[in-house]
Amino acid sequence: MNHLVAGNGTGAHGAEVEVVVVGAGQAGLASAYHLRRAGFEPGRDFVVLDRSPRPGGAWQFRWPTLTYGRVHAMNALPGMELAGADPDRPSSEVVGEYFAAYERAFGLRVRRPVRVRAVREAGDGRLRVETDAGTWTARALINATGTWDRPFVPRVKGQETFAGRQVHTSRYPGPDAFAGERVVVVGGGTSAVQHLLEISRVAAATTWVTRREPVFVEGPFDSGRGRAAVALVEERVRNGLPPRSVVSVTGLPMTEEMRRARDSGVLRRLPMFDRVTPEGVVWDGGRSVAADSIVWATGFRAAIDHLAPLRLREPGGGIRMEGTRVARDPRIHLVGYGPSASTIGAGRAGRAAVRDVRAFLSRAREGGRDAVTARGGAPVRGAAAR
Ligand SMILES: Cc1cc2nc3c(=O)[nH]c(=O)nc-3n(C[C@H](O)[C@H](O)[C@H](O)COP(=O)(O)OP(=O)(O)OC[C@H]3O[C@@H](n4cnc5c(N)ncnc54)[C@H](O)[C@@H]3O)c2cc1C
């Protein structure tokens, strides 16, 4: 079986390429597009590996009531508009179809489902990308694995004793599953608010709990606000700290629907509880709320465990970045990470990463570091050779 059809293949279970792109969401597809434009050929010079079953990145897993009209601001991928989409259709379908068309139009040849398990040193300056469908080696890696695969739930005393249902945003089934229930929603971001607004219409009672006081932002979400939020996250990753999500620093843009919910008391927030009991949640001061379900809208972390063998982390726990490049290892780029974790940021990061990868490969070639040869001793073909 040789479904790894790269031109520089080294055998049934692997292939040599210039660049491996991990993930085919917004960030991975934007990177693949720019690689292609720069002259890298899909399948021969680079591969895109994605663990999900279908096109769409994480959007394919989002709940049906997150319609296209309810997403914040979905930026188009480079080179193809997303125009005329029906705002009432689920965003999972709209974006899935758009990404599928995009992959076809630019011949990106995404391989799926292929899960990258680990990235290691190959020993010759190249990287060894181990997957559940064979091993690739590459001179550079663009990591675009998003956060959906790493849901985050804070630890709270007694959590495991809760007799009801606990569900994270990543498994949110839609509001109907909570009809007639008493529901506690935890989290201060947009997902928490969206869950609350729709669950409160069918539930017996809802309670909103956030760690920090939520910040509602009036007026349009203009580019100035976006830039300020991105700058905050950028500073963190430049200093080797774990990123916060861009959305967490933008505040909650107030909509008409939210204003109504606030007036009716649905958006009255309580501070974080101290314990979970079989019956509900409890605060140290004596307050308690009975619950049938707890919805954890508490965010995600970067899904980068497969990079652990490369030891990219700083003592601060994060990965120090210079733009999209990992400071400790110039072969590795993280796109859709930290400050570029939005559809607009992911697109820009893809372009920046490709520019940098090209320069890196050229320098490596000029510096004579690329003693790497293809089978038969011919120089590896690729954009850097042109
Ligand atoms: C509920 C929700 C709503 C959002 N709404 C908006 C919005 O309205 N506007 C906006 O700009 N942003 C929004 N965001 C943020 C936005 O979704 C992301 O910033 C952007 O779409 C993520 O793109 P990505 O390519 O980085 O990641 P993803 O879309 O998550 O794609 C990553 C891909 O990598 C694959 N992958 C992961 N690990 C591996 C592995 N080990 N091996 C192989 N493949 C792997 C995954 O299967 C996936 O297909 C939202 C996020 C959430 C959670």
The ligand as an SDF file (V2000), in Angstrom:
LIG
                    3D

 53 58  0  0  0  0  0  0  0  0999 V2000
  -17.1250   27.9850   18.7700 C   0  0  0  0  0  0  0  0  0  0  0  0
  -16.1430   28.8200   18.0350 C   0  0  0  0  0  0  0  0  0  0  0  0
  -16.5910   29.8450   17.2020 C   0  0  0  0  0  0  0  0  0  0  0  0
  -15.6820   30.6350   16.5230 C   0  0  0  0  0  0  0  0  0  0  0  0
  -16.1590   31.6470   15.7530 N   0  0  0  0  0  0  0  0  0  0  0  0
  -15.2850   32.4110   15.0540 C   0  0  0  0  0  0  0  0  0  0  0  0
  -15.7370   33.4700   14.2180 C   0  0  0  0  0  0  0  0  0  0  0  0
  -16.9290   33.7210   14.1240 O   0  0  0  0  0  0  0  0  0  0  0  0
  -14.8140   34.1980   13.5230 N   0  0  0  0  0  0  0  0  0  0  0  0
  -13.4690   33.9270   13.6240 C   0  0  0  0  0  0  0  0  0  0  0  0
  -12.6620   34.6100   12.9760 O   0  0  0  0  0  0  0  0  0  0  0  0
  -13.0180   32.9550   14.4100 N   0  0  0  0  0  0  0  0  0  0  0  0
  -13.8790   32.1980   15.1330 C   0  0  0  0  0  0  0  0  0  0  0  0
  -13.4070   31.2030   15.9590 N   0  0  0  0  0  0  0  0  0  0  0  0
  -11.9950   30.9730   15.9810 C   0  0  0  0  0  0  0  0  0  0  0  0
  -11.7280   30.2990   14.6450 C   0  0  0  0  0  0  0  0  0  0  0  0
  -12.5280   29.1400   14.5130 O   0  0  0  0  0  0  0  0  0  0  0  0
  -10.3640   29.8760   14.5070 C   0  0  0  0  0  0  0  0  0  0  0  0
   -9.4230   30.8460   14.8340 O   0  0  0  0  0  0  0  0  0  0  0  0
  -10.0080   29.4130   13.0960 C   0  0  0  0  0  0  0  0  0  0  0  0
  -11.0970   29.0250   12.2950 O   0  0  0  0  0  0  0  0  0  0  0  0
   -9.2090   28.2210   13.3840 C   0  0  0  0  0  0  0  0  0  0  0  0
   -8.6100   27.7810   12.2110 O   0  0  0  0  0  0  0  0  0  0  0  0
   -7.3980   26.8040   12.3570 P   0  0  0  0  0  0  0  0  0  0  0  0
   -7.0430   26.4350   10.9600 O   0  0  0  0  0  0  0  0  0  0  0  0
   -6.3580   27.4060   13.1940 O   0  0  0  0  0  0  0  0  0  0  0  0
   -7.9360   25.5520   13.1900 O   0  0  0  0  0  0  0  0  0  0  0  0
   -9.0530   24.4460   12.9530 P   0  0  0  0  0  0  0  0  0  0  0  0
  -10.2210   24.9390   12.1740 O   0  0  0  0  0  0  0  0  0  0  0  0
   -9.2960   23.8710   14.2880 O   0  0  0  0  0  0  0  0  0  0  0  0
   -8.3250   23.3610   12.0530 O   0  0  0  0  0  0  0  0  0  0  0  0
   -7.3140   22.5540   12.5630 C   0  0  0  0  0  0  0  0  0  0  0  0
   -7.2950   21.2720   11.7740 C   0  0  0  0  0  0  0  0  0  0  0  0
   -6.1500   20.5210   12.2210 O   0  0  0  0  0  0  0  0  0  0  0  0
   -6.5210   19.1780   12.3830 C   0  0  0  0  0  0  0  0  0  0  0  0
   -5.6240   18.5610   13.3600 N   0  0  0  0  0  0  0  0  0  0  0  0
   -5.5220   18.8050   14.6910 C   0  0  0  0  0  0  0  0  0  0  0  0
   -4.5720   18.0350   15.2630 N   0  0  0  0  0  0  0  0  0  0  0  0
   -4.0590   17.2800   14.2540 C   0  0  0  0  0  0  0  0  0  0  0  0
   -3.0370   16.2830   14.1930 C   0  0  0  0  0  0  0  0  0  0  0  0
   -2.3520   15.9220   15.2860 N   0  0  0  0  0  0  0  0  0  0  0  0
   -2.7760   15.6990   13.0040 N   0  0  0  0  0  0  0  0  0  0  0  0
   -3.4540   16.0630   11.8800 C   0  0  0  0  0  0  0  0  0  0  0  0
   -4.4240   17.0020   11.8870 N   0  0  0  0  0  0  0  0  0  0  0  0
   -4.7180   17.6130   13.0540 C   0  0  0  0  0  0  0  0  0  0  0  0
   -7.9660   19.2240   12.8450 C   0  0  0  0  0  0  0  0  0  0  0  0
   -8.6150   18.0080   12.5690 O   0  0  0  0  0  0  0  0  0  0  0  0
   -8.5210   20.3940   12.0370 C   0  0  0  0  0  0  0  0  0  0  0  0
   -9.0820   19.9640   10.8130 O   0  0  0  0  0  0  0  0  0  0  0  0
  -14.2970   30.4090   16.6400 C   0  0  0  0  0  0  0  0  0  0  0  0
  -13.8500   29.3690   17.4670 C   0  0  0  0  0  0  0  0  0  0  0  0
  -14.7500   28.5860   18.1710 C   0  0  0  0  0  0  0  0  0  0  0  0
  -14.2530   27.4960   19.0540 C   0  0  0  0  0  0  0  0  0  0  0  0
  1  2  1  0
  2  3  1  0
  2 52  2  0
  3  4  2  0
  4  5  1  0
  4 50  1  0
  5  6  2  0
  6  7  1  0
  6 13  1  0
  7  8  2  0
  7  9  1  0
  9 10  1  0
 10 11  2  0
 10 12  1  0
 12 13  2  0
 13 14  1  0
 14 15  1  0
 14 50  1  0
 15 16  1  0
 16 17  1  0
 16 18  1  0
 18 19  1  0
 18 20  1  0
 20 21  1  0
 20 22  1  0
 22 23  1  0
 23 24  1  0
 24 25  2  0
 24 26  1  0
 24 27  1  0
 27 28  1  0
 28 29  2  0
 28 30  1  0
 28 31  1  0
 31 32  1  0
 32 33  1  0
 33 34  1  0
 33 48  1  0
 34 35  1  0
 35 36  1  0
 35 46  1  0
 36 37  1  0
 36 45  1  0
 37 38  2  0
 38 39  1  0
 39 40  1  0
 39 45  2  0
 40 41  1  0
 40 42  2  0
 42 43  1  0
 43 44  2  0
 44 45  1  0
 46 47  1  0
 46 48  1  0
 48 49  1  0
 50 51  2  0
 51 52  1  0
 52 53  1  0
M  END
$$$$
